[in-house]
Amino acid sequence: MELVKFKELENKIKNLIDEHTELKKRNRDLEELLKNKGLELEEANKKIRGLNEERDTVRTKIDSLLDMLQDIDVQQ
């Protein structure tokens, strides 16, 4: 009877060790995924900053052109 209890305990310990191993692997996978998403987010933010700078440059040029058009004396 005591051997049965030891066998049950041994099985429970083995199951816990297996589960722990699986959880550690899953944790490593999730950490890698998080790292990759962080890099993707950083790259997207860089692209957004570049697009905002480009938009501001275009807006400045358009404003300059509009100012030049307002200076033209139109006679009818």
C-alpha positions as CSV (number, residue, x, y, z in Angstrom):
1,M,0.0,0.0,0.0
2,E,2.8,2.4,0.8
3,L,4.4,1.7,-2.5
4,V,1.3,2.8,-4.3
5,K,1.4,6.1,-2.5
6,F,5.0,6.6,-3.4
7,K,4.2,5.7,-7.0
8,E,1.4,8.3,-7.0
9,L,3.7,10.9,-5.5
10,E,6.4,10.1,-8.1
11,N,3.8,10.5,-10.9
12,K,2.6,13.8,-9.5
13,I,6.2,15.1,-9.3
14,K,7.0,14.0,-12.8
15,N,3.9,15.7,-14.1
16,L,4.8,18.9,-12.2
17,I,8.3,18.8,-13.7
18,D,6.9,18.2,-17.2
19,E,4.4,21.1,-16.8
20,H,7.2,23.3,-15.4
21,T,9.3,22.5,-18.5
22,E,6.5,23.3,-20.8
23,L,5.7,26.6,-19.1
24,K,9.3,27.7,-19.2
25,K,9.4,26.9,-23.0
26,R,6.1,28.8,-23.5
27,N,7.5,31.7,-21.5
28,R,10.7,31.9,-23.7
29,D,8.5,31.8,-26.8
30,L,6.3,34.6,-25.5
31,E,9.3,36.7,-24.5
32,E,10.7,36.3,-28.0
33,L,7.4,37.2,-29.5
34,L,7.2,40.3,-27.3
35,K,10.7,41.3,-28.3
36,N,9.8,41.0,-32.0
37,K,6.6,43.0,-31.5
38,G,8.6,45.7,-29.8
39,L,11.0,45.9,-32.7
40,E,8.1,46.1,-35.1
41,L,6.5,48.9,-33.1
42,E,9.8,50.8,-33.0
43,E,10.1,50.5,-36.8
44,A,6.5,51.6,-37.3
45,N,7.1,54.6,-35.1
46,K,10.2,55.5,-37.1
47,K,8.2,55.3,-40.3
48,I,5.4,57.5,-38.8
49,R,8.0,60.1,-37.7
50,G,9.4,60.2,-41.3
51,L,5.9,60.5,-42.8
52,N,5.1,63.4,-40.4
53,E,8.3,65.2,-41.3
54,E,7.5,64.7,-45.0
55,R,3.9,66.0,-44.5
56,D,5.2,69.1,-42.6
57,T,7.7,69.8,-45.4
58,V,5.0,69.5,-48.1
59,R,2.7,71.7,-46.0
60,T,5.4,74.4,-45.7
61,K,6.0,74.3,-49.4
62,I,2.3,74.6,-50.2
63,D,1.9,77.5,-47.8
64,S,4.8,79.2,-49.5
65,L,3.3,78.7,-52.9
66,L,-0.1,80.0,-51.7
67,D,1.6,83.1,-50.3
68,M,3.3,83.7,-53.6
69,L,0.0,83.4,-55.4
70,Q,-1.6,86.0,-53.1
71,D,1.1,88.4,-54.0
72,I,0.2,88.2,-57.6
73,D,-1.8,91.3,-58.7
74,V,-4.7,89.9,-60.8
75,Q,-6.3,92.5,-63.1
76,Q,-9.6,91.8,-64.7
